[in-house]
């Protein structure tokens, strides 16, 4: 909690230094977490856990888990562990979204490739050392890239 409050107070430094980490309000994170968990419970009972319901509940639970990880990071509770949990959870979201689209469209859209890439990425996060974790999550990794829009 103190970390987020310190960041909020030093907004001027945030605007000057682009590598400065900024957290949302912990209250907003917890509220979002509770809303997502409530929706997951609602979908669980509403759709009787068919295939559609399983995917949607999984998406909502993963979104809630990401909010919890973000909250724990911002409150300063075991940042490395919760960062890894957050990255694993956020990595699963796109492939689950693709799975939901494939189910609705009744066509496979690169699901095998998607799950293979996600599994590889997650294994790097979980079993890799912290040096690999920092390499893949570094803000400075792409800092010299310039994009023109």
C-alpha positions as CSV (number, residue, x, y, z in Angstrom):
1,X,0.0,0.0,0.0
2,X,2.8,2.4,0.9
3,X,4.5,1.8,-2.4
4,X,1.4,2.8,-4.4
5,X,0.9,5.9,-2.3
6,X,4.5,7.0,-2.8
7,X,4.1,6.6,-6.5
8,X,0.9,8.6,-6.5
9,X,2.6,11.4,-4.6
10,X,5.5,11.6,-7.0
11,X,3.6,12.0,-10.2
12,X,6.0,14.7,-11.3
13,X,8.9,12.3,-11.3
14,X,6.8,9.8,-13.3
15,X,6.2,12.3,-16.0
16,X,10.0,13.1,-16.2
17,X,11.3,9.5,-16.0
18,X,9.6,7.2,-18.5
19,X,11.0,4.0,-16.8
20,X,9.2,4.8,-13.5
21,X,6.6,2.2,-12.5
22,X,3.0,3.4,-11.7
23,X,0.3,1.5,-9.9
24,X,-3.4,1.9,-10.1
25,X,-5.3,2.4,-6.9
26,X,-5.3,-0.8,-4.7
27,X,-9.0,-0.2,-4.1
28,X,-9.7,-0.3,-7.8
29,X,-7.7,-3.5,-8.2
30,X,-9.7,-5.2,-5.4
31,X,-13.0,-4.0,-6.7
32,X,-12.2,-5.3,-10.2
33,X,-11.1,-8.6,-8.7
34,X,-14.4,-9.0,-6.8
35,X,-16.4,-8.0,-9.9
36,X,-14.6,-10.6,-12.0
37,X,-15.0,-13.3,-9.4
38,X,-18.7,-12.5,-9.0
39,X,-19.2,-12.7,-12.8
40,X,-17.3,-16.0,-12.9
41,X,-19.6,-17.5,-10.3
42,X,-22.7,-16.1,-12.2
43,X,-21.5,-17.7,-15.5
44,X,-20.7,-20.9,-13.7
45,X,-24.3,-21.3,-12.5
46,X,-26.0,-19.7,-15.5
47,X,-24.5,-21.8,-18.2
48,X,-24.3,-25.1,-16.4
49,X,-20.6,-25.5,-17.3
50,X,-20.9,-26.4,-20.9
51,X,-17.9,-25.8,-23.1
52,X,-18.8,-22.2,-23.6
53,X,-19.2,-21.7,-19.8
54,X,-15.9,-23.4,-19.0
55,X,-14.0,-21.1,-21.3
56,X,-15.7,-17.9,-20.1
57,X,-15.3,-18.9,-16.4
58,X,-11.6,-19.6,-17.1
59,X,-11.2,-16.2,-18.7
60,X,-12.9,-14.4,-15.8
61,X,-10.9,-16.3,-13.2
62,X,-7.6,-15.5,-15.0
63,X,-8.6,-11.9,-15.2
64,X,-9.3,-11.9,-11.5
65,X,-6.1,-13.6,-10.7
66,X,-4.2,-11.0,-12.7
67,X,-5.9,-8.2,-10.7
68,X,-4.9,-10.0,-7.5
69,X,-1.3,-10.4,-8.7
70,X,-1.2,-6.7,-9.6
71,X,-2.6,-5.8,-6.1
72,X,0.0,-8.0,-4.4
73,X,2.9,-6.4,-6.5
74,X,1.7,-2.9,-5.7
75,X,1.4,-3.5,-2.0
76,X,5.0,-4.9,-2.0
77,X,4.1,-8.5,-1.1
78,X,6.7,-10.9,-2.6
79,X,7.0,-9.0,-5.9
80,X,9.0,-11.6,-7.9
81,X,6.6,-14.5,-7.1
82,X,3.5,-12.4,-7.9
83,X,5.1,-11.0,-11.0
84,X,5.6,-14.5,-12.3
85,X,2.0,-15.4,-11.4
86,X,0.8,-12.3,-13.2
87,X,2.8,-13.0,-16.3
88,X,1.7,-16.6,-16.4
89,X,-2.0,-15.6,-16.1
90,X,-1.8,-12.8,-18.6
91,X,-0.1,-15.2,-21.1
92,X,-3.0,-17.6,-21.0
93,X,-5.6,-15.0,-21.8
94,X,-5.0,-14.5,-25.6
95,X,-5.0,-18.3,-26.3
96,X,-8.2,-18.8,-24.3
97,X,-9.8,-15.9,-26.2
98,X,-8.7,-17.6,-29.4
99,X,-10.2,-20.8,-28.1
100,X,-13.5,-19.1,-27.4
101,X,-13.5,-17.6,-30.9
102,X,-12.8,-21.0,-32.4
103,X,-15.6,-22.5,-30.5
104,X,-18.1,-19.9,-31.6
105,X,-16.9,-20.0,-35.3
106,X,-16.7,-23.8,-35.2
107,X,-13.3,-23.7,-36.7
108,X,-9.8,-24.2,-35.3
109,X,-7.7,-21.1,-35.5
110,X,-4.1,-22.1,-34.7
111,X,-5.1,-23.5,-31.3
112,X,-2.3,-26.1,-31.2
113,X,0.3,-23.6,-32.1
114,X,-1.1,-21.1,-29.6
115,X,-1.1,-23.6,-26.7
116,X,2.4,-24.8,-27.6
117,X,3.7,-21.2,-27.6
118,X,1.9,-20.4,-24.3
119,X,3.2,-23.6,-22.7
120,X,6.8,-22.8,-23.7
121,X,6.6,-19.2,-22.5
122,X,5.1,-20.3,-19.1
123,X,7.7,-22.9,-18.6
124,X,10.4,-20.2,-19.1
125,X,8.7,-18.1,-16.5
126,X,8.2,-20.8,-13.9
127,X,11.4,-22.9,-14.3
128,X,13.8,-20.3,-15.6
129,X,16.1,-18.4,-13.3
130,X,15.4,-14.8,-12.5
131,X,17.9,-13.7,-15.1
132,X,15.7,-15.2,-17.9
133,X,12.6,-13.7,-16.2
134,X,14.1,-10.2,-16.2
135,X,15.3,-10.6,-19.8
136,X,11.8,-11.4,-21.1
137,X,10.0,-8.8,-18.9
138,X,12.5,-6.0,-19.3
139,X,11.2,-2.6,-20.3
140,X,14.6,-1.8,-21.7
141,X,14.6,-4.8,-24.1
142,X,12.7,-2.8,-26.7
143,X,13.6,0.7,-25.6
144,X,15.8,1.4,-28.6
145,X,13.1,0.4,-31.1
146,X,11.4,3.3,-32.8
147,X,8.0,2.9,-34.3
148,X,6.4,5.3,-36.8
149,X,2.7,5.5,-36.9
